[in-house]
Amino acid sequence: MPKRKVAVTLDAQLLVRVDEMVAQRRFQNRSQAIGAALAEKLQRLARTQLARECALLDPEEERALAEEGLAGSMDNWPKY
């Protein structure tokens, strides 16, 4: 994926922590560390949003819809 350069302003203590991780060779450089942190945060936000949306679902209504969709095809299922 192509990369672009951006300028960010960070708290001094946060930058010290990033530099420590780079010094420990957990990341190759500041850009990689900040990019990884941002990607992880975006993934967490997406999972949180999905969880919030799922919490809005009514389990009984979802079950009824699922059973309605399966009603016609149940005869074709193998018996166990």
N, C-alpha and C positions, 0 to 999 in steps of 0.2 A: 504494500500500500504506500503511495507517495506520502512523504512527510512535508510539513510546513513549519517554518520557524515562527514562534510567537514569543512575546515578552510577557513575563508574569512577575508580580510583586509578591514576595513571600515574607512571612514573619522571620526574623533573624534566627530565632531558636529552631524553627522548623527547618531552615536551610542548614543549620549546623547538624541536625539529625540526618538530613539527606546526605550531607557530605560524609558523615560517619559511616553510613551504609555503603557509600561508594568506596570509602577507604577500606572497608571490610570485604570489598569485592562482591557484595550482594547484588550490585548493579554496576554496569560498565561506566556510567556517567550520570550526571544530574538529570539529563533529559530522559534517559531510560527509567530512572527511579520515579520521576514525576509522571511520566506517561503510564507506567504500570499502576501507580496509585490512582490516577484518574480513571483508567480503564476499570479497575476493581470497584471504585466508587460508583461508576455508571452501571455496572452489572448489579450491584447491591440495590441501587435505586430501582432498576427494572424489576428485580425479584420482589421488592417491597410493593411496588405498584401492582404486580400480578397478584400478590397475596391479598392486597386490599380489595381488588376486583373480585377475587374468588370468595372473599368473605361476604360479599354482597349477594351471592347466589343463595337461593333457597334449596336446600338439599332435597326436600320432598318434591318440589317442582322439577328439579333436574332428573330425579329418579323416574318420575312419571313420564317425562319426555323421552328418556332413554328406553323405558319399557314400551312406550308407544311405538318407537322406531323399531324395536326388536320383535314386536308382536307377530308380524307376518313371517319373519324368517326363523322363528323358533322351531318350526316343524322340520327344518332342514339340518338342525344341529345333531351331531352324533350323541347317542345315549352313553353315559359313563357309568 
